[in-house]
């Protein structure tokens, strides 16, 4: 079984969605750590500062392999 994280985030009033196939268990089980991790990863992808990102929602689904 594999966890897939679907994350909706906002930059400058525009919502975007991204999927993460892997987030370490230690991070995914703690809401604050998860929020920080997501902002860092999204900031890298978008080439912007972390404080420009607002996490709207994050959901986790399970995929059976």
CHARMM internal coordinates of N, CA and C (Angstrom, degrees):
IC EDIT
DIST 1 N 1 CA 1.4410
DIST 1 CA 1 C 1.5297
ANGL 1 N 1 CA 1 C 108.16
DIST 1 C 2 N 1.3352
ANGL 1 CA 1 C 2 N 116.23
DIHE 1 N 1 CA 1 C 2 N 140.21
DIST 2 N 2 CA 1.4535
ANGL 1 C 2 N 2 CA 122.27
DIHE 1 CA 1 C 2 N 2 CA -177.23
DIST 2 CA 2 C 1.5258
ANGL 2 N 2 CA 2 C 109.36
DIHE 1 C 2 N 2 CA 2 C -127.34
DIST 2 C 3 N 1.3441
ANGL 2 CA 2 C 3 N 116.72
DIHE 2 N 2 CA 2 C 3 N 137.07
DIST 3 N 3 CA 1.4606
ANGL 2 C 3 N 3 CA 121.15
DIHE 2 CA 2 C 3 N 3 CA 177.07
DIST 3 CA 3 C 1.5201
ANGL 3 N 3 CA 3 C 109.59
DIHE 2 C 3 N 3 CA 3 C -88.50
DIST 3 C 4 N 1.3202
ANGL 3 CA 3 C 4 N 116.36
DIHE 3 N 3 CA 3 C 4 N 133.67
DIST 4 N 4 CA 1.4592
ANGL 3 C 4 N 4 CA 122.47
DIHE 3 CA 3 C 4 N 4 CA 174.65
DIST 4 CA 4 C 1.5275
ANGL 4 N 4 CA 4 C 106.79
DIHE 3 C 4 N 4 CA 4 C -118.60
DIST 4 C 5 N 1.3180
ANGL 4 CA 4 C 5 N 116.82
DIHE 4 N 4 CA 4 C 5 N 126.27
DIST 5 N 5 CA 1.4598
ANGL 4 C 5 N 5 CA 121.40
DIHE 4 CA 4 C 5 N 5 CA 178.98
DIST 5 CA 5 C 1.5172
ANGL 5 N 5 CA 5 C 109.36
DIHE 4 C 5 N 5 CA 5 C -103.01
DIST 5 C 6 N 1.3137
ANGL 5 CA 5 C 6 N 116.04
DIHE 5 N 5 CA 5 C 6 N 123.96
DIST 6 N 6 CA 1.4582
ANGL 5 C 6 N 6 CA 122.91
DIHE 5 CA 5 C 6 N 6 CA 175.39
DIST 6 CA 6 C 1.5219
ANGL 6 N 6 CA 6 C 106.85
DIHE 5 C 6 N 6 CA 6 C -104.46
DIST 6 C 7 N 1.3190
ANGL 6 CA 6 C 7 N 116.61
DIHE 6 N 6 CA 6 C 7 N 122.52
DIST 7 N 7 CA 1.4596
ANGL 6 C 7 N 7 CA 120.97
DIHE 6 CA 6 C 7 N 7 CA -173.96
DIST 7 CA 7 C 1.5174
ANGL 7 N 7 CA 7 C 109.73
DIHE 6 C 7 N 7 CA 7 C -124.12
DIST 7 C 8 N 1.3211
ANGL 7 CA 7 C 8 N 115.70
DIHE 7 N 7 CA 7 C 8 N 128.55
DIST 8 N 8 CA 1.4596
ANGL 7 C 8 N 8 CA 121.97
DIHE 7 CA 7 C 8 N 8 CA 172.88
DIST 8 CA 8 C 1.5196
ANGL 8 N 8 CA 8 C 106.18
DIHE 7 C 8 N 8 CA 8 C -106.04
DIST 8 C 9 N 1.3297
ANGL 8 CA 8 C 9 N 115.03
DIHE 8 N 8 CA 8 C 9 N 127.78
DIST 9 N 9 CA 1.4603
ANGL 8 C 9 N 9 CA 120.16
DIHE 8 CA 8 C 9 N 9 CA -179.80
DIST 9 CA 9 C 1.5162
ANGL 9 N 9 CA 9 C 109.46
DIHE 8 C 9 N 9 CA 9 C -133.06
DIST 9 C 10 N 1.3185
ANGL 9 CA 9 C 10 N 115.78
DIHE 9 N 9 CA 9 C 10 N 164.21
DIST 10 N 10 CA 1.4521
ANGL 9 C 10 N 10 CA 121.56
DIHE 9 CA 9 C 10 N 10 CA -175.67
DIST 10 CA 10 C 1.5301
ANGL 10 N 10 CA 10 C 109.66
DIHE 9 C 10 N 10 CA 10 C -125.09
DIST 10 C 11 N 1.3284
ANGL 10 CA 10 C 11 N 115.53
DIHE 10 N 10 CA 10 C 11 N 132.51
DIST 11 N 11 CA 1.4612
ANGL 10 C 11 N 11 CA 122.42
DIHE 10 CA 10 C 11 N 11 CA 173.37
DIST 11 CA 11 C 1.5183
ANGL 11 N 11 CA 11 C 106.85
DIHE 10 C 11 N 11 CA 11 C -130.72
DIST 11 C 12 N 1.3360
ANGL 11 CA 11 C 12 N 116.04
DIHE 11 N 11 CA 11 C 12 N 121.92
DIST 12 N 12 CA 1.4730
ANGL 11 C 12 N 12 CA 121.42
DIHE 11 CA 11 C 12 N 12 CA 179.17
DIST 12 CA 12 C 1.5293
ANGL 12 N 12 CA 12 C 112.93
DIHE 11 C 12 N 12 CA 12 C 51.33
DIST 12 C 13 N 1.3164
ANGL 12 CA 12 C 13 N 116.58
DIHE 12 N 12 CA 12 C 13 N 41.55
DIST 13 N 13 CA 1.4632
ANGL 12 C 13 N 13 CA 121.15
DIHE 12 CA 12 C 13 N 13 CA 176.54
DIST 13 CA 13 C 1.5176
ANGL 13 N 13 CA 13 C 115.28
DIHE 12 C 13 N 13 CA 13 C 80.82
DIST 13 C 14 N 1.3196
ANGL 13 CA 13 C 14 N 118.81
DIHE 13 N 13 CA 13 C 14 N 2.20
DIST 14 N 14 CA 1.4724
ANGL 13 C 14 N 14 CA 121.76
DIHE 13 CA 13 C 14 N 14 CA -179.99
DIST 14 CA 14 C 1.5246
ANGL 14 N 14 CA 14 C 109.58
DIHE 13 C 14 N 14 CA 14 C -110.98
DIST 14 C 15 N 1.3176
ANGL 14 CA 14 C 15 N 115.93
DIHE 14 N 14 CA 14 C 15 N 124.82
DIST 15 N 15 CA 1.4619
ANGL 14 C 15 N 15 CA 121.14
DIHE 14 CA 14 C 15 N 15 CA 178.23
DIST 15 CA 15 C 1.5280
ANGL 15 N 15 CA 15 C 110.23
DIHE 14 C 15 N 15 CA 15 C -81.55
DIST 15 C 16 N 1.3151
ANGL 15 CA 15 C 16 N 115.38
DIHE 15 N 15 CA 15 C 16 N 139.14
DIST 16 N 16 CA 1.4575
ANGL 15 C 16 N 16 CA 122.49
DIHE 15 CA 15 C 16 N 16 CA 175.42
DIST 16 CA 16 C 1.5134
ANGL 16 N 16 CA 16 C 107.67
DIHE 15 C 16 N 16 CA 16 C -134.68
DIST 16 C 17 N 1.3302
ANGL 16 CA 16 C 17 N 115.53
DIHE 16 N 16 CA 16 C 17 N 161.45
DIST 17 N 17 CA 1.4612
ANGL 16 C 17 N 17 CA 119.74
DIHE 16 CA 16 C 17 N 17 CA 179.97
DIST 17 CA 17 C 1.5243
ANGL 17 N 17 CA 17 C 109.68
DIHE 16 C 17 N 17 CA 17 C -127.95
DIST 17 C 18 N 1.3205
ANGL 17 CA 17 C 18 N 115.29
DIHE 17 N 17 CA 17 C 18 N 143.51
DIST 18 N 18 CA 1.4575
ANGL 17 C 18 N 18 CA 121.47
DIHE 17 CA 17 C 18 N 18 CA 177.73
DIST 18 CA 18 C 1.5286
ANGL 18 N 18 CA 18 C 108.06
DIHE 17 C 18 N 18 CA 18 C -141.02
DIST 18 C 19 N 1.3215
ANGL 18 CA 18 C 19 N 115.71
DIHE 18 N 18 CA 18 C 19 N 154.48
DIST 19 N 19 CA 1.4641
ANGL 18 C 19 N 19 CA 121.94
DIHE 18 CA 18 C 19 N 19 CA 179.90
DIST 19 CA 19 C 1.5272
ANGL 19 N 19 CA 19 C 109.11
DIHE 18 C 19 N 19 CA 19 C -119.42
DIST 19 C 20 N 1.3047
ANGL 19 CA 19 C 20 N 115.86
DIHE 19 N 19 CA 19 C 20 N 137.78
DIST 20 N 20 CA 1.4576
ANGL 19 C 20 N 20 CA 122.09
DIHE 19 CA 19 C 20 N 20 CA 175.71
DIST 20 CA 20 C 1.5224
ANGL 20 N 20 CA 20 C 108.13
DIHE 19 C 20 N 20 CA 20 C -118.28
DIST 20 C 21 N 1.3216
ANGL 20 CA 20 C 21 N 116.05
DIHE 20 N 20 CA 20 C 21 N 125.35
DIST 21 N 21 CA 1.4623
ANGL 20 C 21 N 21 CA 120.86
DIHE 20 CA 20 C 21 N 21 CA 178.48
DIST 21 CA 21 C 1.5165
ANGL 21 N 21 CA 21 C 111.82
DIHE 20 C 21 N 21 CA 21 C -83.09
DIST 21 C 22 N 1.3235
ANGL 21 CA 21 C 22 N 116.21
DIHE 21 N 21 CA 21 C 22 N -21.36
DIST 22 N 22 CA 1.4580
ANGL 21 C 22 N 22 CA 118.51
DIHE 21 CA 21 C 22 N 22 CA -178.08
DIST 22 CA 22 C 1.5201
ANGL 22 N 22 CA 22 C 110.96
DIHE 21 C 22 N 22 CA 22 C -145.16
DIST 22 C 23 N 1.3076
ANGL 22 CA 22 C 23 N 116.00
DIHE 22 N 22 CA 22 C 23 N 127.91
DIST 23 N 23 CA 1.4600
ANGL 22 C 23 N 23 CA 123.92
DIHE 22 CA 22 C 23 N 23 CA 170.37
DIST 23 CA 23 C 1.5255
ANGL 23 N 23 CA 23 C 105.11
DIHE 22 C 23 N 23 CA 23 C -136.53
DIST 23 C 24 N 1.3287
ANGL 23 CA 23 C 24 N 117.48
DIHE 23 N 23 CA 23 C 24 N 127.38
DIST 24 N 24 CA 1.4714
ANGL 23 C 24 N 24 CA 119.20
DIHE 23 CA 23 C 24 N 24 CA -178.50
DIST 24 CA 24 C 1.5327
ANGL 24 N 24 CA 24 C 112.24
DIHE 23 C 24 N 24 CA 24 C -52.65
DIST 24 C 25 N 1.3220
ANGL 24 CA 24 C 25 N 115.88
DIHE 24 N 24 CA 24 C 25 N 139.28
DIST 25 N 25 CA 1.4725
ANGL 24 C 25 N 25 CA 122.15
DIHE 24 CA 24 C 25 N 25 CA -176.37
DIST 25 CA 25 C 1.5218
ANGL 25 N 25 CA 25 C 112.45
DIHE 24 C 25 N 25 CA 25 C -56.06
DIST 25 C 26 N 1.3273
ANGL 25 CA 25 C 26 N 116.97
DIHE 25 N 25 CA 25 C 26 N -38.93
DIST 26 N 26 CA 1.4717
ANGL 25 C 26 N 26 CA 121.89
DIHE 25 CA 25 C 26 N 26 CA -179.84
DIST 26 CA 26 C 1.5351
ANGL 26 N 26 CA 26 C 110.40
DIHE 25 C 26 N 26 CA 26 C -60.28
DIST 26 C 27 N 1.3196
ANGL 26 CA 26 C 27 N 116.95
DIHE 26 N 26 CA 26 C 27 N -34.53
DIST 27 N 27 CA 1.4603
ANGL 26 C 27 N 27 CA 121.36
DIHE 26 CA 26 C 27 N 27 CA 179.96
DIST 27 CA 27 C 1.5236
ANGL 27 N 27 CA 27 C 110.81
DIHE 26 C 27 N 27 CA 27 C -82.81
DIST 27 C 28 N 1.3237
ANGL 27 CA 27 C 28 N 117.15
DIHE 27 N 27 CA 27 C 28 N -44.64
DIST 28 N 28 CA 1.4640
ANGL 27 C 28 N 28 CA 120.38
DIHE 27 CA 27 C 28 N 28 CA -173.81
DIST 28 CA 28 C 1.5257
ANGL 28 N 28 CA 28 C 113.13
DIHE 27 C 28 N 28 CA 28 C -66.65
DIST 28 C 29 N 1.3190
ANGL 28 CA 28 C 29 N 117.83
DIHE 28 N 28 CA 28 C 29 N -19.62
DIST 29 N 29 CA 1.4625
ANGL 28 C 29 N 29 CA 120.29
DIHE 28 CA 28 C 29 N 29 CA -178.95
DIST 29 CA 29 C 1.5283
ANGL 29 N 29 CA 29 C 113.23
DIHE 28 C 29 N 29 CA 29 C -89.12
DIST 29 C 30 N 1.3315
ANGL 29 CA 29 C 30 N 118.17
DIHE 29 N 29 CA 29 C 30 N -3.23
DIST 30 N 30 CA 1.4657
ANGL 29 C 30 N 30 CA 122.78
DIHE 29 CA 29 C 30 N 30 CA -179.20
DIST 30 CA 30 C 1.5262
ANGL 30 N 30 CA 30 C 108.80
DIHE 29 C 30 N 30 CA 30 C -123.12
DIST 30 C 31 N 1.3192
ANGL 30 CA 30 C 31 N 117.07
DIHE 30 N 30 CA 30 C 31 N 116.59
DIST 31 N 31 CA 1.4629
ANGL 30 C 31 N 31 CA 121.58
DIHE 30 CA 30 C 31 N 31 CA -173.55
DIST 31 CA 31 C 1.5338
ANGL 31 N 31 CA 31 C 113.47
DIHE 30 C 31 N 31 CA 31 C -59.14
DIST 31 C 32 N 1.3125
ANGL 31 CA 31 C 32 N 117.68
DIHE 31 N 31 CA 31 C 32 N -40.70
DIST 32 N 32 CA 1.4701
ANGL 31 C 32 N 32 CA 121.04
DIHE 31 CA 31 C 32 N 32 CA -179.05
DIST 32 CA 32 C 1.5243
ANGL 32 N 32 CA 32 C 110.36
DIHE 31 C 32 N 32 CA 32 C -68.25
DIST 32 C 33 N 1.3369
ANGL 32 CA 32 C 33 N 116.69
DIHE 32 N 32 CA 32 C 33 N -46.70
DIST 33 N 33 CA 1.4647
ANGL 32 C 33 N 33 CA 120.40
DIHE 32 CA 32 C 33 N 33 CA 178.61
DIST 33 CA 33 C 1.5251
ANGL 33 N 33 CA 33 C 110.92
DIHE 32 C 33 N 33 CA 33 C -62.65
DIST 33 C 34 N 1.3226
ANGL 33 CA 33 C 34 N 116.48
DIHE 33 N 33 CA 33 C 34 N -38.52
DIST 34 N 34 CA 1.4577
ANGL 33 C 34 N 34 CA 121.19
DIHE 33 CA 33 C 34 N 34 CA 179.32
DIST 34 CA 34 C 1.5260
ANGL 34 N 34 CA 34 C 110.62
DIHE 33 C 34 N 34 CA 34 C -63.19
DIST 34 C 35 N 1.3122
ANGL 34 CA 34 C 35 N 117.33
DIHE 34 N 34 CA 34 C 35 N -45.00
DIST 35 N 35 CA 1.4581
ANGL 34 C 35 N 35 CA 121.82
DIHE 34 CA 34 C 35 N 35 CA 179.73
DIST 35 CA 35 C 1.5319
ANGL 35 N 35 CA 35 C 110.82
DIHE 34 C 35 N 35 CA 35 C -60.43
DIST 35 C 36 N 1.3247
ANGL 35 CA 35 C 36 N 117.33
DIHE 35 N 35 CA 35 C 36 N -44.67
DIST 36 N 36 CA 1.4695
ANGL 35 C 36 N 36 CA 122.10
DIHE 35 CA 35 C 36 N 36 CA 179.12
DIST 36 CA 36 C 1.5293
ANGL 36 N 36 CA 36 C 110.44
DIHE 35 C 36 N 36 CA 36 C -63.68
DIST 36 C 37 N 1.3258
ANGL 36 CA 36 C 37 N 116.03
DIHE 36 N 36 CA 36 C 37 N -45.91
DIST 37 N 37 CA 1.4704
ANGL 36 C 37 N 37 CA 121.36
DIHE 36 CA 36 C 37 N 37 CA 179.93
DIST 37 CA 37 C 1.5305
ANGL 37 N 37 CA 37 C 110.80
DIHE 36 C 37 N 37 CA 37 C -60.40
DIST 37 C 38 N 1.3277
ANGL 37 CA 37 C 38 N 116.83
DIHE 37 N 37 CA 37 C 38 N -46.56
DIST 38 N 38 CA 1.4614
ANGL 37 C 38 N 38 CA 120.72
DIHE 37 CA 37 C 38 N 38 CA -179.17
DIST 38 CA 38 C 1.5277
ANGL 38 N 38 CA 38 C 111.64
DIHE 37 C 38 N 38 CA 38 C -61.72
DIST 38 C 39 N 1.3265
ANGL 38 CA 38 C 39 N 116.61
DIHE 38 N 38 CA 38 C 39 N -43.83
DIST 39 N 39 CA 1.4656
ANGL 38 C 39 N 39 CA 120.03
DIHE 38 CA 38 C 39 N 39 CA 179.11
DIST 39 CA 39 C 1.5287
ANGL 39 N 39 CA 39 C 111.27
DIHE 38 C 39 N 39 CA 39 C -61.51
DIST 39 C 40 N 1.3366
ANGL 39 CA 39 C 40 N 117.07
DIHE 39 N 39 CA 39 C 40 N -41.81
DIST 40 N 40 CA 1.4687
ANGL 39 C 40 N 40 CA 120.69
DIHE 39 CA 39 C 40 N 40 CA 179.02
DIST 40 CA 40 C 1.5291
ANGL 40 N 40 CA 40 C 110.89
DIHE 39 C 40 N 40 CA 40 C -63.07
DIST 40 C 41 N 1.3127
ANGL 40 CA 40 C 41 N 116.59
DIHE 40 N 40 CA 40 C 41 N -46.45
DIST 41 N 41 CA 1.4665
ANGL 40 C 41 N 41 CA 120.69
DIHE 40 CA 40 C 41 N 41 CA -177.85
DIST 41 CA 41 C 1.5299
ANGL 41 N 41 CA 41 C 111.47
DIHE 40 C 41 N 41 CA 41 C -66.86
DIST 41 C 42 N 1.3177
ANGL 41 CA 41 C 42 N 116.71
DIHE 41 N 41 CA 41 C 42 N -41.80
DIST 42 N 42 CA 1.4625
ANGL 41 C 42 N 42 CA 120.38
DIHE 41 CA 41 C 42 N 42 CA 179.59
DIST 42 CA 42 C 1.5254
ANGL 42 N 42 CA 42 C 110.26
DIHE 41 C 42 N 42 CA 42 C -67.89
DIST 42 C 43 N 1.3164
ANGL 42 CA 42 C 43 N 117.73
DIHE 42 N 42 CA 42 C 43 N -40.34
DIST 43 N 43 CA 1.4716
ANGL 42 C 43 N 43 CA 121.74
DIHE 42 CA 42 C 43 N 43 CA 178.60
DIST 43 CA 43 C 1.5279
ANGL 43 N 43 CA 43 C 110.39
DIHE 42 C 43 N 43 CA 43 C -59.38
DIST 43 C 44 N 1.3371
ANGL 43 CA 43 C 44 N 117.21
DIHE 43 N 43 CA 43 C 44 N -39.75
DIST 44 N 44 CA 1.4702
ANGL 43 C 44 N 44 CA 120.73
DIHE 43 CA 43 C 44 N 44 CA 177.02
DIST 44 CA 44 C 1.5289
ANGL 44 N 44 CA 44 C 110.80
DIHE 43 C 44 N 44 CA 44 C -62.12
DIST 44 C 45 N 1.3274
ANGL 44 CA 44 C 45 N 116.23
DIHE 44 N 44 CA 44 C 45 N -44.68
DIST 45 N 45 CA 1.4698
ANGL 44 C 45 N 45 CA 120.89
DIHE 44 CA 44 C 45 N 45 CA -177.97
DIST 45 CA 45 C 1.5252
ANGL 45 N 45 CA 45 C 112.20
DIHE 44 C 45 N 45 CA 45 C -67.65
DIST 45 C 46 N 1.3271
ANGL 45 CA 45 C 46 N 116.53
DIHE 45 N 45 CA 45 C 46 N -38.30
DIST 46 N 46 CA 1.4670
ANGL 45 C 46 N 46 CA 121.63
DIHE 45 CA 45 C 46 N 46 CA -175.09
DIST 46 CA 46 C 1.5353
ANGL 46 N 46 CA 46 C 112.55
DIHE 45 C 46 N 46 CA 46 C -90.85
DIST 46 C 47 N 1.3298
ANGL 46 CA 46 C 47 N 116.88
DIHE 46 N 46 CA 46 C 47 N -9.59
DIST 47 N 47 CA 1.4711
ANGL 46 C 47 N 47 CA 122.60
DIHE 46 CA 46 C 47 N 47 CA -177.80
DIST 47 CA 47 C 1.5299
ANGL 47 N 47 CA 47 C 111.70
DIHE 46 C 47 N 47 CA 47 C 58.20
DIST 47 C 48 N 1.3307
ANGL 47 CA 47 C 48 N 114.72
DIHE 47 N 47 CA 47 C 48 N 48.44
DIST 48 N 48 CA 1.4640
ANGL 47 C 48 N 48 CA 121.81
DIHE 47 CA 47 C 48 N 48 CA 177.75
DIST 48 CA 48 C 1.5208
ANGL 48 N 48 CA 48 C 109.11
DIHE 47 C 48 N 48 CA 48 C -135.45
DIST 48 C 49 N 1.3193
ANGL 48 CA 48 C 49 N 116.12
DIHE 48 N 48 CA 48 C 49 N 175.17
DIST 49 N 49 CA 1.4638
ANGL 48 C 49 N 49 CA 121.68
DIHE 48 CA 48 C 49 N 49 CA 177.64
DIST 49 CA 49 C 1.5280
ANGL 49 N 49 CA 49 C 110.05
DIHE 48 C 49 N 49 CA 49 C -80.07
DIST 49 C 50 N 1.3356
ANGL 49 CA 49 C 50 N 115.65
DIHE 49 N 49 CA 49 C 50 N 149.56
DIST 50 N 50 CA 1.4691
ANGL 49 C 50 N 50 CA 121.09
DIHE 49 CA 49 C 50 N 50 CA -179.08
DIST 50 CA 50 C 1.5258
ANGL 50 N 50 CA 50 C 112.77
DIHE 49 C 50 N 50 CA 50 C -60.38
DIST 50 C 51 N 1.3353
ANGL 50 CA 50 C 51 N 117.28
DIHE 50 N 50 CA 50 C 51 N -34.59
DIST 51 N 51 CA 1.4654
ANGL 50 C 51 N 51 CA 119.77
DIHE 50 CA 50 C 51 N 51 CA -176.65
DIST 51 CA 51 C 1.5297
ANGL 51 N 51 CA 51 C 113.05
DIHE 50 C 51 N 51 CA 51 C -72.64
DIST 51 C 52 N 1.3340
ANGL 51 CA 51 C 52 N 117.80
DIHE 51 N 51 CA 51 C 52 N -6.09
DIST 52 N 52 CA 1.4657
ANGL 51 C 52 N 52 CA 121.73
DIHE 51 CA 51 C 52 N 52 CA 176.12
DIST 52 CA 52 C 1.5291
ANGL 52 N 52 CA 52 C 111.64
DIHE 51 C 52 N 52 CA 52 C -87.06
DIST 52 C 53 N 1.3267
ANGL 52 CA 52 C 53 N 116.42
DIHE 52 N 52 CA 52 C 53 N -6.00
DIST 53 N 53 CA 1.4695
ANGL 52 C 53 N 53 CA 121.96
DIHE 52 CA 52 C 53 N 53 CA -174.74
DIST 53 CA 53 C 1.5199
ANGL 53 N 53 CA 53 C 110.60
DIHE 52 C 53 N 53 CA 53 C -106.57
DIST 53 C 54 N 1.3175
ANGL 53 CA 53 C 54 N 114.94
DIHE 53 N 53 CA 53 C 54 N 136.40
DIST 54 N 54 CA 1.4588
ANGL 53 C 54 N 54 CA 121.28
DIHE 53 CA 53 C 54 N 54 CA 173.78
DIST 54 CA 54 C 1.5288
ANGL 54 N 54 CA 54 C 107.35
DIHE 53 C 54 N 54 CA 54 C -122.45
DIST 54 C 55 N 1.3213
ANGL 54 CA 54 C 55 N 116.53
DIHE 54 N 54 CA 54 C 55 N 124.46
DIST 55 N 55 CA 1.4617
ANGL 54 C 55 N 55 CA 120.65
DIHE 54 CA 54 C 55 N 55 CA 177.93
DIST 55 CA 55 C 1.5241
ANGL 55 N 55 CA 55 C 107.92
DIHE 54 C 55 N 55 CA 55 C -80.97
DIST 55 C 56 N 1.3197
ANGL 55 CA 55 C 56 N 116.61
DIHE 55 N 55 CA 55 C 56 N 119.73
DIST 56 N 56 CA 1.4599
ANGL 55 C 56 N 56 CA 121.95
DIHE 55 CA 55 C 56 N 56 CA -179.29
DIST 56 CA 56 C 1.5251
ANGL 56 N 56 CA 56 C 110.03
DIHE 55 C 56 N 56 CA 56 C -83.70
DIST 56 C 57 N 1.3430
ANGL 56 CA 56 C 57 N 115.67
DIHE 56 N 56 CA 56 C 57 N -50.13
DIST 57 N 57 CA 1.4673
ANGL 56 C 57 N 57 CA 119.70
DIHE 56 CA 56 C 57 N 57 CA 176.45
DIST 57 CA 57 C 1.5114
ANGL 57 N 57 CA 57 C 109.55
DIHE 56 C 57 N 57 CA 57 C -161.01
DIST 57 C 58 N 1.3054
ANGL 57 CA 57 C 58 N 114.75
DIHE 57 N 57 CA 57 C 58 N 153.63
DIST 58 N 58 CA 1.4626
ANGL 57 C 58 N 58 CA 122.07
DIHE 57 CA 57 C 58 N 58 CA 175.83
DIST 58 CA 58 C 1.5211
ANGL 58 N 58 CA 58 C 107.61
DIHE 57 C 58 N 58 CA 58 C -135.65
DIST 58 C 59 N 1.3194
ANGL 58 CA 58 C 59 N 115.42
DIHE 58 N 58 CA 58 C 59 N 125.92
DIST 59 N 59 CA 1.4585
ANGL 58 C 59 N 59 CA 119.68
DIHE 58 CA 58 C 59 N 59 CA 178.60
DIST 59 CA 59 C 1.5275
ANGL 59 N 59 CA 59 C 108.88
DIHE 58 C 59 N 59 CA 59 C -123.62
DIST 59 C 60 N 1.2923
ANGL 59 CA 59 C 60 N 114.90
DIHE 59 N 59 CA 59 C 60 N 152.30
DIST 60 N 60 CA 1.4534
ANGL 59 C 60 N 60 CA 121.32
DIHE 59 CA 59 C 60 N 60 CA -179.07
DIST 60 CA 60 C 1.5284
ANGL 60 N 60 CA 60 C 108.30
DIHE 59 C 60 N 60 CA 60 C -120.13
DIST 60 C 61 N 1.3266
ANGL 60 CA 60 C 61 N 114.67
DIHE 60 N 60 CA 60 C 61 N 130.46
DIST 61 N 61 CA 1.4555
ANGL 60 C 61 N 61 CA 119.78
DIHE 60 CA 60 C 61 N 61 CA 174.22
DIST 61 CA 61 C 1.5250
ANGL 61 N 61 CA 61 C 108.18
DIHE 60 C 61 N 61 CA 61 C -122.38
DIST 61 C 62 N 1.2815
ANGL 61 CA 61 C 62 N 116.10
DIHE 61 N 61 CA 61 C 62 N 158.87
DIST 62 N 62 CA 1.4605
ANGL 61 C 62 N 62 CA 121.05
DIHE 61 CA 61 C 62 N 62 CA 179.88
DIST 62 CA 62 C 1.5185
ANGL 62 N 62 CA 62 C 109.56
DIHE 61 C 62 N 62 CA 62 C -110.20
DIST 62 C 63 N 1.3162
ANGL 62 CA 62 C 63 N 114.71
DIHE 62 N 62 CA 62 C 63 N 133.80
DIST 63 N 63 CA 1.4595
ANGL 62 C 63 N 63 CA 121.12
DIHE 62 CA 62 C 63 N 63 CA 178.30
DIST 63 CA 63 C 1.5188
ANGL 63 N 63 CA 63 C 107.44
DIHE 62 C 63 N 63 CA 63 C -115.08
DIST 63 C 64 N 1.2934
ANGL 63 CA 63 C 64 N 116.50
DIHE 63 N 63 CA 63 C 64 N 127.21
DIST 64 N 64 CA 1.4547
ANGL 63 C 64 N 64 CA 121.02
DIHE 63 CA 63 C 64 N 64 CA 177.41
DIST 64 CA 64 C 1.5280
ANGL 64 N 64 CA 64 C 108.69
DIHE 63 C 64 N 64 CA 64 C -86.59
DIST 64 C 65 N 1.3202
ANGL 64 CA 64 C 65 N 114.09
DIHE 64 N 64 CA 64 C 65 N 126.24
DIST 65 N 65 CA 1.4724
ANGL 64 C 65 N 65 CA 119.42
DIHE 64 CA 64 C 65 N 65 CA -176.24
DIST 65 CA 65 C 1.5067
ANGL 65 N 65 CA 65 C 109.92
DIHE 64 C 65 N 65 CA 65 C -95.84
END
COOR INIT
IC SEED 1 N 1 CA 1 C
IC BUILD
